Structure formats: structure tokens, C-alpha cells
Amino acid sequence: MSAESTPGNRDKGRRRKGLRAAAWAAAGIVVLGGTGAGYLYFKLNGNIASIDIDQFLGTDRPEKADNGSENILVLGSDTRAGDNGKFGGGADEGSARSDTAMIVHVYEGHKKASVVSLPRDTVIDRPACTDTDGGSHPAANGVMFNSAYATGGAPCAVKTVESITDLRMDHYLEVDFTGFQKLIDELGGVEVTTGEDIDDPDSHLRLEAGTHRLDGEQALGLVRTRHGVGDGSDLGRIQLQQAFVKALLRQVEDLGVLTSPKKLYDLADTATKAVTTDSGLGSVNSLMSFATGLKNITPAHLTMITMPVRYDPADPNRVLMERTKAHQVWDALKNDRPIPAGATENTAAGEARGVVSAP
């Protein structure tokens, strides 16, 4: 057996390809552009919705890092409008919330990254902010974190995260329910193993313990479920989300999305319709350049944690930031250092770790 074909080398190759395939949309554009299908490029470019975050936040912000590291705020929007209304979680109340929030810190050299999930139920003090229509919203104390997005959309969410962390968010990326489901379906599903039964009528997810290939609707149910597993908290849901992301990264290349021009286009079309970005990522070229810059990050060099929190003694359904430990996380990222292991010890967890894994 040659050195190139040993199991160890094959595994390393899959890991490298797994995260590189996060650049699928950009890769699709390269292939399509090379065939001279320029009109497809412009169609995909027109799919992308973007927001000029800087315009609404002004200059009173944390300083940008000067070492090549970057912070990206990734939100999953649980708007109930349009097609999203048929998914689990309740009726349309006329507003959208940030159902999932993650800070992705890409280290200098772009060979490793840390992801910090922000619990939506965290009680925080929200700064005054301006929404995308120019409306002003006064500061509010003791509100849930996800109310920032419901109040003022992306600009308010970014400003709130920057006020909590004192980290500059260099980019913003938002995916909604419908887009997430369609992306997973375009990929042909994602295979996961569940260590116990999951039954959550709120998210419409029912899975027996075992290995499953989840379609888009099931995957959406998994990353949204909270009452069907663990202690029923948002923290447990975050643990499921992190496990799903890892399973997705390990499998996406094996699904063959980079082998067929039609698959490339269909996936790129779905992806560009699914996302809202900051203006810095608001074009196919920008997304391609950004994704290419992440191609050397392997799953082995991806750290995922939850912001250190404790349960709110006044309300067990809410959590409070553990300030000392959380500041260890923010200081590490600000200085482009690994997150210290002690920062997440003896904090509220959620009791769903290990329930879902890649098979």
C-alpha cells in the first residue's frame, strides 16, 4: 500500500477537504466562470442580500485586529415569515429573533479557528442601537440576548455582541430556517448517530437511538430541539448544534458536491439565496475570497465552546454570563490566543453533550 493511500493519510485528506468544502458556493462560481457562464455569475451575485453594518454602527467600536485574525458573527434567524412559518417554534409574531448565534474567530494565518456559541436566553444589558430603517432604540437592561436582533436587526445584534465581548465583528453572516433546510437537502442530507431517543413535538423531531441520514427538515429540527433531550435548556440545544456542525464538516466532501457542475450551481444558488451578509461579503467574489482564506483550517484545528454562563437564580429558564470566565475567553480571542481550558470548567452545560455525533 502506498503512503498516499494509507488510512491515516486518507483521514487527514478527508478532514482537509471537509472544511475546505465550506467554500462550496465559491468553488461553484470558479467552475461556472471558467466555462464562460457569466450570466450565472451575475444571477448568483444578485441572490445575495447584504447590509452595510458599518453605516449603522459608526466609529465607536472595538478596534480591528492588525494581525490578520478575524471575528465573524454568525446568526440563524428564526423569523416566522413566509416559508419559515411552517417550521417548528410557534406562529409568526411579526418579528424575527436570533435563534442561533456564534462568534467565529479565525486566528492569524487562517489555519485554526475557535467558535463561541452565545446562548439566546442569556440576560444582558443591550446598548442603544439603530436598525436598518434608521430607527433608534434606547438601551435596555436585563433583556434576553436574542431580543437585540428582534429589536434592531443585524446592526443591533452586532453592536450588542461587541458591547458584551469588546471584540470587533469583522463580518456578519445570517442564515434563515428555509435556507438551512434547502441547503441540507441540496447536500443530500447529513448522517449523524444519536445515543438516545429524541422526541420533541415543538420542533417536530422524532429519532430513535441509532444512525440516521437527516434531511433538511429533520436537521432543522435537530438544531432547534431543546425539550426532547438533555435538561430542556438552550444550552443543550447548543451542544446538539455544535455536534451537528462537526458532522456536517466531516461529511460534506464525501457527498460529492464538488464533482458535478449542476450540483455546484444548485448548491451555490440555494446558498446565495439563504444568506444575508455584511457589505464586505455581499458579492460572490467577496464570499469566494473569504472562503478560500479558510481552506487550510481542518476540523482538528476547530475549537467549539459555549460562552461561560450560569443559571439565573431568579429564573431557571435564563442564564447569566460568568463574567470572569467569559472575559478569559474574550481576552484570549482579542490577543489571538487559544481559549484556556479553565474558562469553561464548572459552568452551566445543558446535559446534551455526546447525544449526537458523526457516525
KAHUBEL-V606956 format. One record per backbone hydrogen bond with DSSP energy under -0.5 kcal/mol. NH is the residue of the N-H (numbers start at 1). CO is the residue of the C=O. If there is no record, write none. Layout:
# KAHUBEL-V606956
<<NH | CO> <NH | CO>>
This chain:
# KAHUBEL-V606956
<<5 | 2> <6 | 3> <10 | 6> <11 | 7> <12 | 8> <13 | 9> <14 | 10> <15 | 11> <16 | 12> <17 | 13> <18 | 14> <19 | 15> <20 | 16> <21 | 17> <22 | 19> <23 | 20> <24 | 21> <27 | 23> <28 | 24> <29 | 25> <30 | 26> <31 | 27> <32 | 28> <33 | 29> <34 | 30> <35 | 31> <35 | 32> <36 | 33> <37 | 32> <38 | 36> <40 | 37> <41 | 37> <42 | 38> <43 | 39> <44 | 40> <45 | 41> <46 | 42> <47 | 43> <47 | 44> <48 | 44> <48 | 45> <49 | 275> <51 | 277> <53 | 51> <55 | 52> <56 | 52> <56 | 53> <57 | 53> <58 | 54> <60 | 57> <61 | 59> <70 | 106> <72 | 104> <73 | 171> <74 | 72> <74 | 102> <75 | 73> <75 | 173> <76 | 100> <77 | 75> <77 | 175> <78 | 97> <80 | 95> <84 | 81> <85 | 82> <86 | 83> <87 | 84> <89 | 202> <98 | 146> <99 | 76> <99 | 97> <100 | 76> <102 | 74> <103 | 116> <104 | 72> <104 | 102> <105 | 103> <105 | 114> <106 | 70> <106 | 104> <107 | 105> <107 | 112> <110 | 107> <113 | 301> <114 | 105> <115 | 303> <116 | 103> <117 | 115> <117 | 305> <118 | 101> <119 | 117> <122 | 119> <123 | 319> <124 | 122> <124 | 143> <126 | 124> <126 | 140> <129 | 137> <131 | 135> <134 | 131> <137 | 129> <140 | 126> <143 | 124> <145 | 122> <146 | 120> <147 | 144> <148 | 145> <150 | 146> <151 | 147> <152 | 148> <153 | 149> <156 | 152> <157 | 153> <158 | 154> <159 | 155> <160 | 156> <161 | 157> <162 | 158> <163 | 159> <164 | 160> <165 | 161> <166 | 162> <170 | 71> <170 | 168> <171 | 71> <173 | 73> <174 | 276> <175 | 75> <176 | 274> <177 | 77> <180 | 176> <181 | 177> <182 | 178> <183 | 179> <184 | 180> <185 | 181> <186 | 182> <187 | 183> <188 | 185> <189 | 184> <190 | 214> <192 | 212> <193 | 357> <194 | 210> <195 | 355> <198 | 207> <199 | 228> <200 | 205> <204 | 200> <205 | 200> <206 | 204> <207 | 198> <210 | 194> <212 | 192> <214 | 190> <214 | 212> <219 | 215> <220 | 216> <221 | 217> <222 | 218> <223 | 219> <224 | 220> <225 | 221> <231 | 350> <232 | 229> <237 | 233> <238 | 234> <239 | 235> <240 | 236> <241 | 237> <242 | 238> <243 | 239> <244 | 240> <245 | 241> <246 | 242> <247 | 243> <248 | 244> <249 | 245> <250 | 246> <251 | 247> <252 | 248> <254 | 251> <255 | 251> <255 | 252> <256 | 253> <257 | 252> <259 | 256> <264 | 260> <265 | 261> <266 | 262> <267 | 263> <268 | 264> <269 | 265> <270 | 266> <271 | 267> <272 | 268> <273 | 269> <274 | 270> <275 | 271> <276 | 174> <277 | 49> <278 | 172> <279 | 51> <281 | 278> <282 | 279> <287 | 283> <288 | 284> <289 | 285> <290 | 286> <291 | 287> <292 | 288> <293 | 289> <294 | 291> <295 | 292> <297 | 294> <298 | 111> <298 | 296> <301 | 298> <302 | 299> <303 | 113> <303 | 301> <305 | 115> <307 | 117> <310 | 320> <312 | 315> <312 | 318> <313 | 311> <315 | 312> <318 | 315> <319 | 121> <320 | 310> <322 | 308> <323 | 321> <326 | 322> <327 | 323> <328 | 324> <329 | 325> <330 | 326> <331 | 327> <332 | 328> <333 | 329> <334 | 330> <335 | 331> <336 | 333> <337 | 332> <343 | 340> <344 | 341> <345 | 342> <347 | 344> <348 | 309> <355 | 352> <357 | 193>>
